[in-house]
Each structure stands twice: as C-alpha cells, then as structure tokens.
Amino acid sequence: MPQLSDRTANFTDSVIRRMTRISNQYGAVNLSQGFPDFEPPKEILNRLAEVTKEDFHQYSITWGAQNFREALARKIQHFSGVEVNPNEELVVTCGSTEAMMAAMMSVTNPGDKVIVFSPFYENYGADTILSGAQPIYVPLNPPEFNFDPNVLEEAFRQKPKAIIVCNPSNPCGKVFTRSELEIIAGLAKKYDSFVITDEVYEHILYKPNVHTYMASLPGMKERTITCNSLSKTYSITGWRLGYVQANAEIIERVKKVHDFLTVGAAAPLQEAAVTGLNFGDDYYKDLQEKYTHKRNLFLKGLDDIGLRHTNPQGAYYILIDISEFGYKSDMEFAEDLARKVGVGAVPGSSFFKEAENRYVRLHFAKKDETLNEALNRLSQIRNKIKEL
C-alpha cells in the first residue's frame, strides 16, 4: 500500500462531534455540539414546504441563487453598513465550514503563515494545515480572553498571509471591542495581511456588548474576507448554508475554489431561507432576548450549583472550570460527565493550543426544559464524580 497523506497524518476526528456520539451512547443531555433543540422560524419552514412543490430541485447558480444573494447583500448592508455587490462580492457555500476552507485555499500558498487566536474553533487549525499553511497561535488570556497587542505584533512580524478572527468567539464567548479590532486592523495593514473573520454569532450578543464588523472599519473592506452562516441565526444548522463576503478580486478566486469543492449549496434550501433573510429588525431583537434569557437561566443554575464558569459576551458557550475535580485529562472528565452525570460537554483542551486542562465547554442553545434537566443532573455532579 502506498503511504497516506503526511498532511493529515496527525488529524483526529472532531472532538465536538465525538462528544455528541458519546452523549447519545449514555443518554446524556447533549450540551456539547452547538445546535438547538427548538424549531426554526415557522415562516421559513412554511416556505420550505411550498418549495418542495415548486421547481427548485436542480442546481442553482454555482455561487448562489440570484434572489438569495440579493437578499443576503441587503441584510449585510443593513447591519454592517458595508455596501455589497451581490454579483461580485458574495459566494454562497455549504455552511461556514466550507466558507472558511474556500477562503483559506483562495489566499494562502503552501508555507504561508496564518495567525489563529487560542482558544479557537477546532476547524481553524485543520483548515490551515489542509491549505498547506502554518498556524501561528496567539493566546487569548482567561478569564476575559483579551490579547496582548505586543504578542500579536510579534506574530505579525513573521509576515503571515492572514489572521483568523472569530467574533463573537467560539468557544469562549468573547466579543472583540472596536478598539481591539482596530489594533488587529492596523497590524494587518502594517504587515499587509488579510483578515479572515468568522461572524456566525453576529446576532447572538449580550448587552452592553456590540458587534463591530471588521469589513466596516476604515480601509478594511478590501482586505477582509468574511465567512458567515445562516445556521445559528435561524436555527438551521443542518441546512448548511453559509457564505463568503469579500472584494470582487478575492471572490472571483473563491468562486472557482468553491465550484470544485462542492459545486453549490442546496437550491431548495436557499429558496426557503430567503424568507429569513428578509425578516425585519424585530426578529433579531427577539433572538437576542431569547438567548439572553437562556444565558441568564443557565448561568444562575451553574451559580446555584457552585460551578465556576466564564461569562460569555456573545455566542452561546460557557467554559466550566473543572479544576476542583482533579482530573489529569479533561477528555476523561467529559466522558465521565456523560456516563455518570448524564450531561454531554466538550473537553476544553480541544480548543487550546496551550497545555490547558481545566475547562469543559457547554452550550445553552436549548429549550428551557432541556437546560433545566441538564442543571438538575449537574446538581448531583459532586456526588457522582469524586475528586481523583
């Protein structure tokens, strides 16, 4: 047998998706993989039912159906203030996962360096390696998950082709302030780098935090590549509808990469999702209020149990400090949590480049009754998981 790829030799399976399988195995409340257990908006589902009886069963335009891109461009401009040409500055992808991969493959060459903040969503490191690039990790320092501008500039001195910024951040819930983004933007301009942003949680924020779009900063539209998705905003993670937004020259390259990666996103789902893209401001206000309620419910429950945790500014993830239990392996703890307590979590080490073993990640994109059941089970954690 010939030798398999060196590039992927050190890959593991996704720890996040693995924890879903472990949760299912033990009948645990799955707070590991970040998908909701409540339905998408009825307007979108009603339109999907109509679409099944209409003529949307063949390929759409490779880079996205015309009406989808036009509605998407209007939404982006409304919230970010950035004018977007739907024909030249957007590519619709199979989720933001493909969006990130297409962006990385469009701008990096083998041997290029890419800055990744740590902790990070697990795909970023893999995307960098699959692109033939080399990640440079810059720490976000707990508990506020701020970065040191001097450490960041030291990374930029290595002349990276790009930096990846997840804002709001998975897994730590950090919302980058405008001043922090201006520091990143200034360094990107100084060292002539792209900024690739992942903004899938743009509408899931907790007051007084505000989402600032990197592309909206002065001089940044031309060098920002925005990756985003409809998954979290409309609770349709299984639909796999994402997009890349960038200037026309970049998008022309992304179109070609996307074409050979997946050909195109699902035509009937694009047609149904246009309904969501046309929602008014009230929908996004209600979404923020819904997640604020869930955040408050879950944080209070954790406080009542006495578990130490982070306080997310955005997104829907919480890192629980498990130091008191004395485990040497957070993966072993997460497996015991699913098996003995009945709650699924993700070991924090899968998000950190640093040697970090004191966290597991839970999420609260669930019905109230699901969260209350998880909290009820967690209230027994010290009886069922003894300090090692």
VOGU-3710 file (C-alpha; in Angstrom, 3 decimals, decimal comma):
1> mpqlsdrtan> 0,000/0,000/0,000  1,319/3,475/-0,805  1,730/5,865/2,109  -1,219/8,066/3,064  -1,065/11,863/3,216  1,506/13,338/5,617  -0,640/16,444/5,805  -3,483/14,635/7,545  -1,428/12,073/9,491  -1,919/13,814/12,834
11> ftdsvirrmt> -5,613/14,576/12,396  -8,139/13,199/14,861  -11,875/13,120/14,385  -13,756/16,200/15,534  -13,818/16,102/19,335  -17,065/18,106/19,296  -18,872/15,613/17,083  -17,308/12,722/19,012  -18,867/14,053/22,216  -22,284/14,046/20,550
21> risnqygavn> -21,840/10,332/19,845  -20,740/9,718/23,435  -23,733/11,722/24,715  -26,049/9,591/22,607  -24,373/6,423/23,858  -25,109/7,265/27,503  -28,423/9,069/27,045  -26,865/12,325/28,219  -28,328/15,788/27,706  -26,173/16,885/24,792
31> lsqgfpdfep> -24,702/20,316/25,564  -21,584/19,550/23,540  -22,260/20,112/19,821  -23,743/23,569/19,345  -27,123/23,013/17,753  -30,559/23,961/19,134  -33,347/21,538/20,008  -36,074/24,027/19,090  -37,570/24,605/15,652  -36,513/27,243/13,108
41> pkeilnrlae> -38,912/30,134/12,492  -42,246/28,891/11,168  -42,139/31,326/8,242  -39,013/29,587/6,936  -40,469/26,117/7,460  -43,724/27,089/5,742  -41,789/28,367/2,755  -39,762/25,144/2,674  -42,994/23,148/2,469  -44,063/25,270/-0,510
51> vtkedfhqys> -40,673/24,906/-2,190  -40,978/21,104/-2,224  -43,865/21,511/-4,672  -42,060/24,065/-6,858  -39,241/23,871/-9,367  -36,140/24,209/-7,161  -34,811/20,641/-7,310  -31,846/21,118/-9,649  -28,561/23,009/-9,321  -28,771/26,690/-8,570
61> itwgaqnfre> -26,104/29,046/-9,890  -22,848/27,680/-8,507  -22,076/30,700/-6,325  -25,649/31,061/-5,076  -29,166/31,684/-6,325  -29,691/35,254/-7,535  -32,546/36,093/-5,153  -30,645/34,573/-2,213  -27,542/36,677/-2,915  -29,609/39,835/-3,381
71> alarkiqhfs> -31,469/39,318/-0,095  -28,202/38,481/1,651  -26,499/41,612/0,322  -29,371/43,769/1,615  -29,175/42,163/5,070  -25,389/42,576/5,298  -25,567/46,228/4,280  -28,396/46,893/6,740  -26,500/45,579/9,752  -22,887/46,365/8,872
81> gvevnpneel> -23,181/49,473/6,743  -20,917/47,790/4,178  -22,238/48,016/0,630  -22,134/44,606/-1,053  -22,493/43,821/-4,751  -24,482/40,546/-4,798  -22,998/39,509/-8,146  -19,340/40,253/-7,447  -18,774/40,155/-3,685  -20,630/37,051/-2,417
91> vvtcgsteam> -20,323/33,277/-2,738  -22,916/31,018/-1,120  -21,277/27,918/0,379  -22,193/24,656/2,098  -22,045/26,140/5,565  -19,422/28,415/7,079  -17,120/25,392/7,343  -16,781/25,334/3,571  -16,680/29,134/3,513  -13,585/29,115/5,731
101> maammsvtnp> -11,919/26,356/3,722  -12,616/28,123/0,418  -11,292/31,397/1,827  -8,117/29,779/3,150  -7,422/27,930/-0,100  -8,046/31,108/-2,101  -5,489/33,293/-0,308  -2,763/31,013/1,074  0,106/29,179/-0,576  1,921/26,189/0,920
111> gdkvivfspf> 4,325/27,503/3,541  2,378/30,712/4,222  1,681/31,512/7,865  -1,743/32,251/9,371  -2,396/33,713/12,837  -5,010/31,878/14,906  -6,174/33,089/18,315  -6,243/30,394/21,019  -8,727/29,145/22,170  -10,164/28,551/18,713
121> yenygadtil> -12,898/26,595/16,957  -11,212/23,293/16,129  -11,603/23,608/12,351  -9,272/26,608/12,054  -6,083/24,716/12,765  -7,160/21,919/10,443  -8,105/24,372/7,672  -4,690/25,980/7,931  -2,899/22,650/7,647  -5,132/21,403/4,800
131> sgaqpiyvpl> -4,267/24,601/2,922  -0,571/23,834/3,339  -0,095/26,847/5,603  1,454/27,041/9,065  -0,586/28,317/12,034  0,856/30,872/14,456  -1,109/30,717/17,698  -1,669/33,854/19,790  -3,264/33,367/23,222  -6,495/34,949/24,382
141> nppefnfdpn> -5,893/35,174/28,110  -8,586/33,899/30,545  -10,819/34,906/32,184  -11,540/37,937/29,961  -9,836/36,380/26,934  -8,055/39,568/25,962  -4,925/39,534/23,821  -1,592/41,251/24,368  -1,018/43,668/21,434  2,748/43,187/21,722
151> vleeafrqkp> 2,425/39,403/21,464  0,101/39,838/18,489  2,540/42,153/16,724  5,333/39,672/17,359  3,233/37,147/15,448  2,645/39,647/12,636  6,399/40,186/12,360  6,523/36,661/10,950  4,714/38,105/7,894  1,537/35,976/7,975
161> kaiivcnpsn> -0,659/35,882/4,903  -3,766/36,180/7,105  -5,220/36,232/10,597  -8,435/34,412/11,552  -10,783/36,288/13,905  -13,895/34,567/15,297  -16,207/37,287/16,598  -18,225/36,597/18,742  -15,876/33,818/19,655  -16,390/30,087/19,921
171> pcgkvftrse> -15,613/28,640/22,494  -15,057/31,470/24,970  -17,913/33,847/24,090  -15,598/36,845/23,694  -16,868/39,830/21,718  -13,958/41,822/20,349  -14,305/45,527/21,073  -13,965/48,085/18,328  -10,626/49,207/19,751  -9,332/45,602/19,731
181> leiiaglakk> -10,452/45,171/16,128  -8,747/48,454/15,233  -5,491/47,100/16,674  -5,859/43,949/14,562  -6,781/46,016/11,500  -3,806/48,324/11,997  -1,411/45,407/12,177  -3,000/43,735/9,150  -2,437/46,916/7,142  1,071/47,470/8,526
191> ydsfvitdev> 2,192/43,934/7,651  -0,013/43,566/4,553  -2,131/40,618/5,712  -5,694/39,505/5,058  -8,215/39,293/7,898  -10,487/36,242/7,642  -13,425/36,621/10,006  -15,923/34,067/11,262  -19,036/36,029/12,267  -21,659/33,284/12,562
201> yehilykpnv> -22,749/34,544/16,005  -23,131/38,170/14,900  -26,714/38,406/16,222  -26,221/36,474/19,471  -24,922/39,173/21,819  -25,482/40,187/25,418  -25,795/43,824/26,432  -23,856/46,070/26,569  -21,662/44,238/24,037  -21,923/45,353/20,413
211> htymaslpgm> -20,802/43,524/17,296  -18,434/45,508/15,075  -17,936/44,207/11,550  -14,259/44,099/10,601  -15,084/44,986/6,990  -16,763/48,186/8,208  -13,563/49,637/9,678  -11,748/52,292/7,612  -9,591/50,741/4,914  -10,568/47,170/5,810
221> kertitcnsl> -13,203/46,182/3,253  -10,562/45,367/0,646  -8,534/43,042/2,867  -11,322/41,442/4,948  -12,783/38,071/3,969  -15,965/37,492/5,963  -17,161/33,925/6,497  -20,654/33,560/7,875  -23,630/31,246/8,037  -27,383/31,181/8,474
231> sktysitgwr> -27,105/28,203/10,828  -27,129/29,926/14,208  -29,191/32,998/13,317  -32,160/30,988/12,034  -31,582/27,704/13,940  -30,996/25,722/10,737  -27,586/24,145/11,383  -28,486/21,094/9,280  -29,237/23,182/6,195  -25,549/24,008/5,692
241> lgyvqanaei> -25,992/27,462/4,172  -23,026/29,781/4,544  -21,255/32,435/2,535  -18,055/34,302/1,842  -18,136/38,097/1,507  -15,089/39,911/0,129  -13,965/42,252/-2,624  -14,538/41,243/-6,239  -10,967/40,094/-6,922  -10,969/37,737/-3,939
251> iervkkvhdf> -14,490/36,472/-4,627  -13,599/35,645/-8,231  -10,990/33,230/-6,857  -13,305/31,901/-4,113  -15,967/31,147/-6,733  -13,573/28,806/-8,533  -12,384/27,054/-5,375  -15,980/26,646/-4,173  -17,064/25,261/-7,560  -14,581/22,399/-7,319
261> ltvgaaaplq> -15,121/21,788/-3,595  -18,903/21,380/-3,539  -20,364/22,772/-6,827  -23,085/24,603/-4,918  -25,315/24,844/-1,880  -28,738/23,177/-1,851  -31,130/25,016/-4,179  -34,443/24,364/-2,335  -32,931/25,365/1,000  -31,617/28,634/-0,442
271> eaavtglnfg> -35,082/29,441/-1,752  -36,715/28,770/1,614  -34,042/30,683/3,554  -34,644/33,870/1,553  -37,684/34,284/3,811  -35,392/34,552/6,836  -33,006/36,970/5,125  -35,974/39,289/4,579  -37,019/39,351/8,252  -37,275/42,786/9,875
281> ddyykdlqek> -35,315/44,082/12,868  -37,828/42,671/15,354  -36,692/39,128/14,589  -33,090/39,885/15,593  -34,207/41,787/18,678  -36,315/38,790/19,741  -33,409/36,442/19,029  -31,134/38,459/21,300  -33,762/38,482/24,047  -34,315/34,708/23,708
291> ythkrnlflk> -30,623/33,936/24,107  -30,199/36,482/26,892  -32,927/34,638/28,798  -31,259/31,264/28,185  -27,863/32,631/29,200  -29,251/34,055/32,438  -31,157/30,862/33,240  -28,091/28,690/32,706  -25,611/30,967/34,493  -27,870/31,248/37,540
301> glddiglrht> -28,244/27,472/37,624  -24,473/26,980/37,475  -24,000/29,606/40,197  -26,549/27,842/42,414  -24,616/24,592/41,972  -21,357/26,385/42,736  -19,592/25,602/39,462  -17,090/28,220/38,334  -17,594/29,377/34,757  -16,897/32,048/32,179
311> npqgayyili> -19,442/34,774/31,422  -19,988/34,889/27,651  -20,376/38,277/25,990  -21,746/36,660/22,839  -22,421/33,272/21,179  -23,913/30,541/23,402  -20,996/28,730/25,010  -19,732/28,550/28,580  -16,435/27,153/29,810  -16,788/25,363/33,149
321> disefgyksd> -13,704/25,262/35,391  -13,277/21,609/36,437  -10,080/22,103/38,472  -11,784/21,060/41,714  -12,270/17,507/40,420  -8,552/16,918/39,961  -8,637/15,146/36,613  -5,400/14,978/34,631  -7,402/14,552/31,418  -10,356/16,780/30,558
331> mefaedlark> -11,362/14,197/27,939  -11,669/11,602/30,692  -13,722/14,075/32,734  -16,037/14,788/29,780  -16,607/11,071/29,257  -17,345/10,602/32,973  -19,678/13,610/32,894  -21,696/11,976/30,113  -21,615/8,492/31,643  -22,049/9,239/35,351
341> vgvgavpgss> -23,897/12,581/35,402  -25,734/12,424/32,082  -24,560/15,718/30,571  -22,540/15,997/27,357  -19,677/18,518/27,208  -16,578/19,140/25,079  -13,114/18,915/26,676  -11,587/22,384/26,610  -8,166/21,153/25,515  -9,561/20,619/22,010
351> ffkeaenryv> -9,823/24,416/21,652  -6,476/25,487/23,121  -3,001/25,299/21,621  -1,628/25,852/25,134  -1,487/22,977/27,620  -4,924/23,651/29,107  -6,868/21,040/31,026  -9,159/22,935/33,392  -12,216/23,565/31,197  -15,084/21,794/29,515
361> rlhfakkdet> -17,416/23,626/27,128  -21,207/23,533/27,484  -23,737/25,357/25,345  -27,193/26,710/26,109  -28,923/26,801/22,700  -31,647/24,554/24,073  -35,251/24,685/25,254  -35,686/25,828/28,852  -36,799/22,343/29,876  -33,625/20,864/28,366
371> lnealnrlsq> -31,439/23,344/30,239  -33,313/22,731/33,483  -32,882/18,977/33,092  -29,148/19,460/32,469  -28,885/21,683/35,550  -30,800/19,142/37,610  -28,300/16,468/36,607  -25,335/18,774/37,187  -26,587/19,489/40,709  -25,501/15,907/41,528
381> irnkikel> -22,066/16,273/39,972  -20,115/16,175/43,240  -21,934/13,059/44,375  -21,337/11,235/41,121  -17,856/12,484/40,212  -15,470/12,307/43,136  -12,189/14,185/43,230  -9,443/11,934/41,907
//
